[in-house]
């Protein structure tokens, strides 16, 4: 299973999002720190989930980072997070 698929599954299980887009942006970082052959090192997560509504931005990011802790400790070098209100999708 790819890192993207693993991340998508974990975020779906944890937050039941109304919108989720996990984007591998590794190709944009070729030759930069943390980049590895084969990609799957730099990601952007766009998510809307009622479970994240009402949290501060810091707490939203902490919650997402906690769910993806294994990936962030191993393969993923960088993660950009965009949280949307769940009613805005």
C-alpha positions in Angstrom: 0.0 0.0 0.0 1.3 3.5 -0.9 2.0 6.1 1.8 -0.8 8.2 0.2 -3.3 5.3 0.6 -2.2 4.6 4.1 -2.6 8.3 5.0 -6.0 8.5 3.3 -7.2 5.4 5.2 -6.0 6.6 8.6 -7.5 10.1 8.2 -10.8 8.6 7.0 -11.0 6.3 9.9 -10.1 8.9 12.5 -12.2 11.9 11.2 -14.9 10.6 8.8 -14.3 13.6 6.6 -16.9 15.1 4.3 -14.0 16.1 2.1 -10.5 14.7 1.9 -7.7 15.2 -0.6 -4.2 13.8 0.0 -1.8 15.1 -2.6 1.7 13.8 -3.1 3.8 17.0 -3.9 7.1 15.2 -3.8 7.9 16.0 -7.4 7.9 19.7 -6.5 10.8 19.1 -4.1 13.2 17.1 -6.2 16.7 17.7 -4.9 15.6 19.4 -1.8 15.9 18.3 1.8 14.0 15.1 2.6 13.3 14.2 -1.0 13.9 10.6 -2.0 13.8 8.7 -5.2 10.3 7.3 -5.7 8.6 10.3 -4.0 6.0 10.0 -1.2 8.0 12.4 1.0 6.1 15.6 0.7 2.3 15.8 1.1 -0.6 18.2 1.3 -3.7 17.2 3.1 -7.0 19.1 2.4 -9.7 18.0 4.8 -13.1 19.0 6.1 -14.5 17.0 9.0 -17.0 17.8 11.7 -14.6 16.2 14.2 -12.2 19.1 13.6 -14.8 21.9 13.7 -14.5 24.1 16.8 -10.8 23.3 17.3 -8.1 25.9 17.0 -5.9 25.6 14.0 -3.0 24.4 16.2 -5.2 21.6 17.7 -6.5 20.6 14.3 -2.9 20.2 13.1 -1.9 18.3 16.2 -4.9 15.9 15.8 -3.9 15.2 12.2 -0.2 14.9 13.0 -1.1 12.4 15.8 -3.0 10.2 13.4 -0.2 10.3 10.9 2.6 10.0 13.5 4.1 6.8 12.1 4.3 8.2 8.6 5.8 11.4 9.8 8.4 9.5 11.8 9.4 7.4 8.8 8.8 8.2 5.2 7.1 11.6 5.2 9.4 14.6 5.4 6.9 17.4 5.0 3.1 17.8 5.5 1.1 20.8 4.6 -2.4 20.8 6.2 -5.5 22.8 5.0 -8.5 22.3 7.2 -11.9 23.5 5.9 -15.1 23.8 7.8 -17.1 20.7 7.4 -20.2 22.6 6.2 -18.0 24.3 3.5 -16.6 21.0 2.1 
